[in-house]
Amino acid sequence: MSRQRSLEKILSSDYISIGELARLTGVRYSTLKYYTEENLLPFEQEEENLTRRYKRLESIDRIQEIKKLKDEKLSISQIKEILSK
Amino acid sequence: MYTKLSFTEKYALLCLDNLESQHHSTLKKLSLKAISASAFLEEALAKEDLSSMETSSFHLLLNQLCSTKSLSQKKLDQTEKNLVSILKEKHVIEETPDLLSCDINYYTSGIKLMNYRSDAAIYTRILECLRAEALEEDSLTEESFCLLWLLRENSLLYDFFSSLEQETLEKHLTEFSMKCENYKLLLQTKFRNTGESISNFFLSTKKKATENQFMQGVNLIFPFINRRNSIFIDTVILGTSSSNRRLEIMAFLSEHGHFVEDITLGEEKLLKIDNGYYRLFPTVRVCRFPIQGMALVPIYH
């Protein structure tokens, strides 16, 4: 990838990068990375060194869900438990 | 609104945020030069990829970028006026009182300082997308590479990345510049003049020196070292608890036109004031008699 994709293109594609996810949701990069590491945000990676790809709709929904649970003052471990059910 | 912003406008939102709007400063001068340079880059990016540009046209672009080095203060003021009026029309920037005006010495003297404040949501989207592309493996795009180069020239780059992240950033910038000769040439280009570089080096060294916890404490005792990082607000309310004083500070800042949000990070409570994060540190200023209050200590990435 050498040029940034336009928002229209991002919104029409199934998979997006973490940068595009930050652009769409306005969530901090470090937060997205933390959610990924905590397995709260599923991703796909073809090979170990390749960029992680996130399913656009699924990831946005998941982030909104986490935000809602965080607003209810739940801790990350509690959120993890709820989302894994 | 994010989609309606041009490359230059996005860059301007990043570098004008928290800059004094009514007075000149070295950082503002550098920011305006970088904004002028970003207009040339925007024009070039709209035509074709930088990587596919012919050597002669790329050298022409580099000359244009370097020409911003000698822009007069009058031209820079005009650039600022034009761009800010466009951004204000789009409702993505506003002028608000500087946080420093909330300091006891400033507001009791009636000194009012004004700052630019970028729209927090859009600012976060621009910055976090840039941070993600810069720090993720093999994710850097031409737009982000150009933004990072402009921020480096503007000496703001390292404000957005922690010291640990800076190592990854340097690695990714070098790797990206190896992909094409044009990228390499751009990374080597500088548009600051010697005087500005020296004064900027002095100011950034001074700022960096007060970023560690020990020096932050020293700066609270001797605020002249880095005045902007030692803001003291008095809270002399008898018979109140620390949480009351915290609420009092938040109300005071809101009254003075700042967006204040209480943030809890684990066990630590922080304040998000406009687009920056601060710790509240109870302290006392001793004049003829001691004044109790809180110091706002900025938090870096």
Interface residues (C-beta under 8 A of the other chain):
Chain A: M1 S2 R3 Q4 S6 L7 S17 I18 G19 E20 L21 A22 R23 G26 V27 R28 Y29 S30 L32 N49 L50 T51 R52
Chain B: Y2 T3 D49 S51 A121 T124 R125 E128 C129 L130 R131 A132 E133 L135 E136 E137 D138 S139 T141 E142 E143 S144
